[in-house]
Amino acid sequence: MNTNQIATLKNKFDSLANFDETDKIEFWYARELQSLLQYTEWRNFLNVIDKAKIACENSNTQPKHHFVEVNKMVVLGSGAKRNIDDIKLTRYACYLIAQNGDPRKEEIAFAQSYFALQTRKQELIEERLTLIKRLENRERLRESEKRLSDNIYQRGVDNSGFGRIRSAGDAALFGKSTQSMKDSFGIKGTRPLADFLPNLTIAAKNLATEMTNYNTEAKDLYGETKITTEHVQNNRTIRNMLGDRGIKPEELPPAEDIKKVERRVKSAEK
């Protein structure tokens, strides 16, 4: 297959891609893909699709999320219209179809590479967005804790008191001390626990801290004892809410060191 053939096939595959505004995903129609992959008989192409569904199940993925049966109205040569069965295929479904197609067809060989690369590109985008989301959540927590520090300083609590308040909040959220959590995560030195928490726990800590900030200001709380009580109650509320959904924050595995995440994102940007 020469460069011109590759460019032509790429343009054809690109032109058949559709976008589902509801689910925000790309998809291809099986009838159109059938023609592009040089399958003249629909029943023969259905056999390939069935094999792809089995491969999907074997990868512990629900086929119904990637192979969606639909009806389409088509115009016949006579100008009349009729409904035909079709299948909406995600990028992953197309990749599996290509993997189970006739390898002697040049179009199949091209499709294997095309959808593999498209899938990997999507995976990289999703991975990057997840990393950025965690960085954003960590920054929000950092800002809410700074605001709490400023709040309580104005209300008669020094830096040591802030440390005790934050530790009391951790104990209420995790059911164990900050140091115990750091030990279980293998965190050395003075690194903050939050730098190793997963997204869900960072968000939980941030919500509890924002609640403390709000009530400290709204109720004009003064002194370490009152603010500690408020912070403990808020963290305990969040813990109970998570518990109602079967989530124990102390049992969630640690996430990648936030400093490594920052370096990975900066490196990707370069």
C-alpha positions in Angstrom: 0.0 0.0 0.0 1.6 3.3 -1.1 1.3 6.7 0.5 -1.5 7.9 -1.8 -3.6 4.8 -1.0 -3.0 5.3 2.7 -4.0 9.0 2.5 -7.2 8.1 0.5 -8.2 5.4 3.0 -7.6 7.8 5.9 -9.8 10.4 4.3 -12.6 7.8 3.8 -12.5 6.6 7.4 -12.4 10.2 8.7 -15.4 11.1 6.5 -17.6 8.3 7.8 -17.1 9.3 11.5 -20.2 10.7 13.2 -20.5 12.5 16.5 -23.1 11.7 19.1 -24.0 15.1 20.8 -25.7 13.3 23.7 -22.9 10.9 24.7 -20.2 13.1 23.3 -18.5 10.3 21.4 -17.5 9.5 17.9 -19.2 6.5 16.2 -19.4 4.8 12.8 -22.3 3.0 11.1 -21.7 -0.7 10.5 -23.3 -0.6 7.0 -20.9 2.2 5.9 -18.0 0.4 7.5 -19.0 -2.8 5.8 -18.6 -1.2 2.4 -15.3 0.5 3.3 -13.8 -2.8 4.5 -14.8 -4.5 1.2 -17.5 -6.9 2.6 -20.2 -7.3 -0.1 -22.6 -9.4 2.1 -24.1 -7.9 5.2 -24.5 -11.4 6.8 -20.7 -12.0 6.4 -20.0 -8.7 8.0 -22.4 -9.6 10.9 -20.2 -12.7 11.5 -17.2 -10.4 12.0 -19.2 -8.1 14.3 -20.3 -11.2 16.4 -16.7 -12.1 16.8 -15.9 -8.6 17.8 -18.6 -8.7 20.5 -17.2 -11.8 21.9 -13.7 -10.2 22.1 -15.4 -7.2 23.8 -16.9 -9.5 26.4 -13.6 -11.3 26.9 -12.0 -7.9 27.8 -14.6 -7.5 30.6 -16.4 -4.7 28.6 -20.1 -4.6 28.0 -20.8 -5.0 24.2 -24.0 -3.0 24.5 -21.9 0.1 25.3 -20.0 -0.2 22.0 -22.4 -2.0 19.6 -25.8 -0.2 19.5 -28.5 -1.6 17.2 -30.5 1.1 15.3 -32.9 1.5 12.4 -32.0 3.7 9.5 -34.2 5.1 6.7 -32.5 4.6 3.3 -33.5 5.7 -0.2 -33.7 2.9 -2.8 -32.7 3.2 -6.4 -36.4 3.7 -7.3 -36.6 6.6 -5.0 -38.7 4.7 -2.4 -37.6 4.6 1.3 -37.4 1.8 3.7 -36.0 1.0 7.1 -32.9 -1.2 7.4 -31.1 -2.6 10.5 -27.8 -1.0 11.3 -25.4 -0.8 14.2 -23.7 2.3 15.7 -20.1 1.4 16.5 -17.7 3.2 18.9 -14.1 3.6 18.0 -13.3 0.6 20.2 -15.9 -1.6 18.5 -14.4 -0.7 15.1 -11.0 -1.6 16.4 -12.3 -5.0 17.5 -14.0 -5.6 14.1 -10.8 -4.8 12.3 -8.9 -7.2 14.5 -11.4 -10.0 13.7 -11.7 -9.2 10.0 -10.1 -10.8 7.0 -6.3 -9.9 7.3 -5.9 -10.5 3.5 -7.8 -7.3 2.8 -5.7 -4.2 2.6 -8.5 -2.2 4.0 -8.6 -4.4 7.1 -4.9 -4.0 7.7 -5.3 -0.3 7.4 -8.3 -0.2 9.8 -6.4 -2.2 12.4 -3.7 0.6 12.5 -6.2 3.4 12.1 -8.5 2.5 15.0 -5.6 1.3 17.2 -4.0 4.7 16.9 -7.2 6.6 17.3 -8.0 4.6 20.4 -4.6 5.2 21.9 -4.9 8.9 21.1 -8.2 9.0 23.0 -6.7 7.2 25.9 -3.8 9.7 26.1 -6.3 12.6 26.1 -8.4 11.1 28.8 -5.4 10.3 30.9 -4.1 13.9 30.6 -7.5 15.3 31.5 -7.6 13.0 34.6 -4.1 14.3 35.7 -5.1 17.9 35.1 -8.3 17.4 37.1 -6.3 16.0 40.1 -4.0 19.0 39.9 -6.9 21.4 39.9 -8.6 19.6 42.9 -5.3 19.7 44.8 -4.9 23.4 44.2 -8.5 24.0 45.4 -7.8 22.2 48.6 -4.6 24.2 49.0 -6.5 27.4 48.6 -9.3 26.4 50.9 -6.8 25.4 53.6 -5.0 28.7 53.2 -8.3 30.5 53.6 -9.0 28.5 56.8 -5.5 29.3 58.1 -6.2 33.1 57.5 -9.6 32.8 59.0 -8.6 31.2 62.3 -5.5 33.4 62.6 -7.9 36.3 62.8 -9.9 34.4 65.5 -7.1 33.9 68.0 -5.5 30.7 66.6 -1.8 30.4 65.7 -0.1 28.1 63.2 0.2 25.3 65.8 -3.5 25.5 66.4 -4.2 25.3 62.7 -2.1 22.1 62.5 -4.1 20.6 65.4 -7.5 21.6 63.8 -6.5 20.1 60.4 -5.3 16.9 62.1 -8.5 16.6 64.1 -10.4 16.9 60.8 -8.3 14.2 59.2 -9.0 11.9 62.2 -12.8 12.5 61.7 -12.6 11.9 57.9 -10.4 8.8 57.9 -11.1 7.3 61.3 -7.3 7.5 62.0 -4.6 10.1 62.5 -2.9 11.9 59.7 0.4 10.2 60.6 -1.3 6.8 60.5 -2.6 7.5 57.0 0.9 8.7 55.9 2.4 5.5 57.3 -0.1 3.3 55.5 0.7 5.2 52.2 4.5 5.0 52.8 4.8 8.8 52.8 8.2 9.9 54.1 9.2 13.1 55.8 7.1 16.2 55.9 5.2 15.7 52.6 1.5 16.5 53.0 -0.9 13.6 53.0 -3.1 15.4 50.4 -0.3 15.1 47.8 -0.9 11.4 47.7 -4.7 11.2 48.0 -6.9 10.2 45.1 -9.3 12.6 43.5 -12.3 11.6 45.5 -10.6 12.1 48.9 -9.1 15.4 47.9 -12.6 16.6 46.9 -14.0 15.3 50.2 -11.3 17.1 52.3 -11.9 20.3 50.3 -15.7 20.2 50.8 -15.3 19.7 54.5 -12.7 22.6 54.7 -15.0 24.9 52.7 -17.9 24.1 55.0 -15.7 25.0 58.0 -14.7 28.2 56.3 -18.3 29.1 55.6 -19.6 28.4 59.1 -16.6 30.0 60.8 -17.4 33.2 59.0 -21.2 32.9 59.1 -21.3 32.0 62.8 -18.3 34.2 63.7 -16.6 31.3 65.5 -13.7 32.3 67.8 -11.0 30.2 69.3 -9.4 26.9 68.6 -12.0 24.8 70.5 -15.1 26.1 68.6 -13.4 25.9 65.2 -12.0 22.4 65.9 -15.5 21.2 66.8 -16.9 22.7 63.6 -14.2 21.2 61.5 -14.6 17.7 63.1 -18.3 17.8 62.5 -17.9 18.7 58.9 -15.4 16.0 58.2 -17.5 13.4 60.1 -20.5 14.5 58.0 -18.5 13.9 54.8 -17.3 10.5 56.1 -20.9 9.4 56.9 -22.0 10.5 53.4 -19.3 8.5 51.8 -20.0 5.5 54.1 -23.7 5.6 52.9 -22.3 4.9 49.4 -20.1 2.1 50.6 -16.9 4.2 50.5 -14.3 4.2 53.3 -11.8 7.0 52.5 -9.0 5.3 54.6 -9.3 2.2 52.4 -8.9 4.0 49.0 -5.4 3.3 47.6 -2.9 6.2 47.3 -2.5 8.1 44.1 0.6 9.1 42.3 2.7 11.7 44.0 1.3 15.1 42.9 4.7 16.4 42.2 5.3 13.6 39.7 1.9 14.4 38.1 2.9 18.1 37.8 6.2 17.1 36.1 4.3 14.7 33.7 1.8 17.4 32.7 4.5 20.0 32.1 6.6 17.5 30.1 3.6 16.7 27.9 3.0 20.4 27.4 6.6 20.8 26.1 
